[in-house]
């Protein structure tokens, strides 16, 4: 396989892994042992009223969990996108 194809495959893998990590749901355990749904790292599925019913601290905990996951998942996704675009751009330049 050519370096461009390897770069594109690795880029797609990084991009998909980063997107999957960002879209997986997060949860925190309450003192009663029940999981509190925090949505995913982009905030989809987060019901602030339901989380506040378990305790006001869980809103901050969910925010921290989402932020921590987004801090490392977004760069993984971005690196994947850059690799794919770079591989496609290299292919376009070499074919001219």
Helices and strands as residue ranges (DSSP letters): H 3-23, E 26-29, E 35-39, H 48-54, H 56-95
